[in-house]
């Protein structure tokens, strides 16, 4: 029988090194997810200073979810940074009745709504 690893017991130094590496590559989404794992990991990482441009949604675009036949409030975001190219689905009920018309690299969304 395999014993599951207790990831919350990682040392603060190791968690901090991982967090620093994520920020160095601009992978803020994974940094935020890392901080959400447990109280210990959140304490081991620095609170984002406000307003730090690093934590603004640069290089993320919201793709039109209708193309993927998504009928709920999830939206697909793509990081167009050449190093990460990551994507994430986020549940955004406030945008359920809106369609994305355009987006820019600084996180501005142009929306049309409500849907017909």
C-alpha positions in Angstrom: 0.0 0.0 0.0 1.4 3.4 -1.1 1.6 6.1 1.5 0.5 9.5 0.2 3.0 12.4 0.5 2.1 15.2 2.9 2.9 18.1 0.6 1.9 20.6 3.3 5.0 19.6 5.3 7.5 21.0 2.8 9.9 23.5 4.3 9.2 27.2 4.0 12.4 27.6 2.2 11.5 25.1 -0.5 8.0 26.6 -0.9 9.6 30.0 -1.2 12.0 28.9 -3.9 9.2 27.4 -5.9 7.2 30.6 -5.5 10.2 32.7 -6.6 10.7 30.6 -9.7 7.0 30.9 -10.6 7.2 34.7 -10.3 10.5 34.9 -12.2 8.8 33.2 -15.2 5.7 35.4 -14.9 3.5 32.4 -14.0 1.3 34.4 -11.6 -1.7 32.0 -12.0 0.4 29.1 -10.6 1.8 31.3 -7.9 -1.7 32.2 -6.7 -2.6 28.5 -6.9 0.5 27.6 -4.9 -0.5 30.0 -2.2 -4.0 28.5 -2.0 -2.8 24.9 -1.2 -2.6 25.4 2.5 -2.1 27.9 5.3 1.6 26.9 5.7 2.3 27.6 2.0 0.5 30.9 2.2 2.6 31.9 5.2 5.8 30.8 3.4 5.2 33.2 0.4 5.0 36.9 0.4 1.6 38.7 0.1 1.4 40.3 -3.3 2.1 44.1 -2.9 -0.7 46.2 -4.2 -0.7 47.5 -6.9 2.2 45.4 -8.2 2.0 45.2 -12.0 3.2 41.6 -11.8 -0.2 40.7 -10.4 -2.2 42.4 -13.1 -3.5 40.1 -15.8 -0.8 40.9 -18.4 -0.6 38.7 -21.5 -3.9 36.8 -20.7 -6.7 36.8 -23.2 -10.2 35.4 -22.7 -11.2 33.2 -25.6 -14.8 32.9 -26.8 -16.3 30.0 -25.0 -19.1 29.6 -27.5 -16.6 28.0 -29.9 -16.1 25.2 -27.3 -19.8 24.8 -26.8 -19.6 25.9 -23.2 -23.0 27.0 -22.0 -22.2 27.8 -18.4 -20.2 30.6 -16.7 -16.8 29.1 -17.3 -14.4 31.1 -19.4 -11.1 30.0 -21.0 -8.1 32.2 -20.5 -4.9 31.8 -22.4 -1.5 33.2 -21.5 0.1 34.4 -24.7 3.5 34.7 -23.1 6.0 32.7 -25.1 7.4 31.0 -22.0 4.3 29.7 -20.3 1.5 29.4 -22.9 -0.6 28.2 -20.1 -4.4 28.2 -20.0 -7.0 28.0 -17.3 -10.7 27.7 -17.1 -12.3 30.1 -14.5 -15.9 30.1 -13.4 -17.1 33.7 -13.8 -20.9 33.8 -13.3 -20.9 37.6 -13.7 -19.9 37.1 -17.3 -22.5 34.4 -18.1 -24.6 36.7 -20.3 -21.8 38.5 -22.0 -19.6 37.7 -25.0 -16.0 38.8 -25.3 -15.4 41.1 -28.3 -11.8 42.1 -27.7 -9.0 42.0 -25.1 -5.6 43.7 -24.8 -2.3 42.6 -23.2 -3.1 44.7 -20.0 -6.2 42.7 -19.1 -8.9 45.1 -20.5 -11.9 43.2 -21.8 -14.4 44.6 -24.2 -17.7 42.8 -23.7 -21.1 42.7 -25.5 -24.2 41.6 -23.6 -26.6 40.3 -22.8 -26.5 37.4 -25.2 -29.4 37.0 -27.6 
